[in-house]
């Protein structure tokens, strides 16, 4: 009888979780950077339009 999970399963699940966390962090960083960039661009365009 085997107790617990095999080393291969543990390693695969750990790598999967780390990759998932990295993808989520990268998504939020990119989203924040793009939103800030477009906010500044929109404000600049509004200033130009008012002038």
Secondary structure as UniProt FT lines:
FT   HELIX           7..50
//
